[in-house]
Amino acid sequence: MNPFYNKEQKRIRALWRIIIQGVLFVLGAGIIGVVLGVIAMLIMAATGQADPELMFNQDAISDLLMSLGGGWFFALNGLGTVIVIFLTFLLAGWILDRRKFVDFGFHFSRVWWLDLGFGLGLGAVLMLFIFLIELAAGWITIDGFMQVSSSSSFLSAILASLVGFIAVGIYEEMLSRGYHLRNLAEGLNWRVWGARGGLWAGYLISSSVFGLLHATNPNSSWISTLNLILAGLFLGLGFVLTGELAIPIGLHITWNFFQGNIFGFPVSGMKSGVSLISIQQGGPDLLTGGAFGPEAGLVGILAILVGSLLTILYVLETRGEVRMRTELAVYKKPEKKGSSQNGETFDIPPDSKK
């Protein structure tokens, strides 16, 4: 067996597809970061903060951008990264995966948009659930409203955060579920366990990678990493049950936005610069997640379990069944175009004979 190229599918194998797309994505996102870094240094020079030690301190640059831009640099970086992920998907789909862009989880329809709405609502409700539990238990104290740490207005700052988290929800789900999970499932669709086993393996591995990618976040620990692996499984559940990215994208957006910008919790270890409700966190870290936020606490796990059950019930209601979409682990060759005598084009099934 050729470890680099699948002769039957006429494309390179899954591992190399993931690596190449990942390198392209990192390079593109890095370029966005460099551009914003140059802008930061120009701002620092113009405002008299051109201390050489400060100008090459990544944390100082990030803090300055957030304070001066009220979160708009976060939003711009997110929008730039979304453009990068879309371009790499188009390129990878054409050259590496040999599939259409819509086959990554974007078969737009009335149901797709309904799924997106469900995901958006679910993330908001689950964060409200966490907030009310901690408030009732006396683990958080409300100390203000409409708080913003920059010179920008509250409206500008929270709008910037919303744009930024919309971008994060899109590009992280496209990468982790749309690309990693899909390609891992196809690549691990081995004869010994078939498409179902391949999908389960891809689901578990991609969720583990998602958790490990957050292991270097501020205030992270082995508990927060394990919990984020569970969060990856939760985010991926809507994808493996529907074959579409609508539920994961919607859920990811509001889970982050309501966590940090509405209820004032840290988001994966990072404190937001603007929140509708400002809180002081107390209570046992094992339950609340402490400085990392609810994602590292048992209350967060409870919300994940409740959200998983609600996702299953929603899929049952809208599809009439709940099953793993094993077709995600089965590659279908693109259909060829034929032409009739009058010049009209038609599809030729890939396995048909001439």
C-alpha positions, 0 to 999 in steps of 0.5 A: 500500500502506497503510504502517500497516495491512494491510487483508487481515490486518485488523491494523497492520503488523509494524513498528508492532506491534514498536514498540508492544509494545516501548514497553509492555514498556519502560514496564512494566519501567521501573515495576518498576525505579522500585519497586525503586529506591524500595525501595533508597533506603528501605533506604539511609535506614534503614541510614544511607547516605542520601548524596544523591550515593549515592542517585541513583547507579544503580550504587551502588543496584544494588551495595547491593541486591545486597549486602543482598539476596544477589541477590534484588532481581535475582530480583524484578526478573526475575520482575516483568519476566516478568509484564510480558512476559506481559501485553504478549504477551496484550495485543499478541496480542489487539489488535495481532497477532490471534493466540493466546498459544500461537502465540508459541511455547508449544504445550505438549506432551510434545515441548515439555517434552522440547525444554526439557529438551534446551535446559537440558542443552545450555547446561550441557554447553557451559559445562562444555566451555568451562570444561574447555578453559580449565582444560586450557590453563591460562587459568584458576586455581581459587581457591575454592569456594562464594564469595558477595560478600553477607552472605547464605548461599551457598544463598540467593544462588545460589538467587536467581541461579537464579530471576533467570536463569530469568526472564531466559531467559524474557523475553529469548527471548519478546521477541527470538525469540517477538515480534521474530523472528516479526513481522519474518518475517511483515512481511518475507514479501515476494513477491520472496523469499517466506516462506523469505526473510522468515524468514531476514531476520527471523532475521538482523535479530532476532539482530543487534538482540539483539547490539546491545542488549548493546553497552552492557554493561560491558567490551563491545567490537565483538568482544563485540557481533559474538559476541553476534549469533552467540549470538543466531543460536544461541539462535534456531536452535531456534526457527526449526527447531521453531517453539517457544520451548522450546529457546531458553528452556532454553538461555538459562537454563543458558548464563547460570547455569552461566557465571556461578554455577557456573563463575565466568565473567563473564556478558556483561561482568557478574561474578556475586556468587555462584559455586560455583567461584571463578576467576581469568581469564588467557590471551589475551582473543581466545580467552577473552573476557577481562573480558566472559566467554567470549561474547567469545572464540573458545572461546565461538564454538567452543561455539556451533558445537558447540551448533548442530550438536547442536541440528540433530542433536536436531531431526533425531532428534525430528522426522525432518527439519531444515527452516526453519519457514517457517510462522513467516513466514505469518500465519493469521487467527484462526478464527471461532466458529460455533454449531449449532442445539443451541448447540454451538460449532465453528470456521469456517475463515477462508477459508470462505464463508457 
